[in-house]
Amino acid sequence: MKSAIHPAYNSDTKVSCACGNQFTTGSTLEKIDVEVCSQCHPFFTGQHKFVDTRGRIDKFNKRVEQGKEYLTKKEEKKATIKKKG
């Protein structure tokens, strides 16, 4: 193996979670920030929750509502055209 191509391994990498949990592990990085760990993940805790840090769920729900509004307006427009014609 070539000796100059491998990154340095740190045996005391600090991992910090969004829930506040911190632990030490080994990695090539010095510090790791994670959104979910074993202390707050729904699989391990048994509590059902949505982990949404970028607003994806809200964005999706907004698009669904806009689609519903569009369909109702379209149906109303069709109904007014039928009444006239």
N, C-alpha and C positions, 0 to 999 in steps of 0.2 A: 504494500500500500504506500501511496505517496504521503509524506508527513506534512507537507505544507498546505494541503487542500481541505483539511478537516477543521471545523470551527472549535473553539475552546469550550470545554464542558464545565459548567458550574454545578457543583453538588449542593449548593445552598441557594437555589433560586426561590425568591419569595413570590408566592401566588396570592393575589387578593381578589376576593369576589365582591360583587355589587351588594351582597347582603351583609358584608362586614367580616366574613370569615377569612382567615389568613392561615396559610400553611406553607411548609418548605418542601421542595422537591428538587430533582436534578434536571437540568436542561441546558441548552446552549444559550438561552436568553438569561439576562440578569434579573428581570422582573416581568411577571405575567399578570395582566388584569383580565379577569373572566366575568361574564355576566351571570352564570349559573354554576354552582358547585354541588357537591353531594349533600351539603347542609340545607340547601334551599331548592333542589331539583324536585319536581312533583313526583317522580318515580320513587325517590328515596323517602320523601316526607309523607306521601299519601294524600297531600292536599292538591286539589286541582286549581291551577292558576295559569294565566297567560303571561308569558315573558315577552314583552314587546318594548324594546328600547328605542326603536326607530319610528314608531307610530304606524307600522304597517297595518295593524288591525283596524285602527281608526280610519286610515286611508281607504282600506277595502270597504268598510261599512259606509263611508261617504259615497263611494262610487256606486254601491248597491242602491242607496237612497236616490241618487241622481238618476239611475236607470229606471227606478220605479216612477219617479216624477215624469220622466220623458215618456214612458208608456201611457201614463194617465192622460197627459196632454195630447198624445197622439190619438188615443181613443176618443177624447172629447172633440178633437178636430174632425175625426171621421163621422162622429154623430152629428155635428153641425152641418157637415157637407151632405149627409143623407137627408136631413130635414129640409134643406134648401132644394135639393134635387129630386 
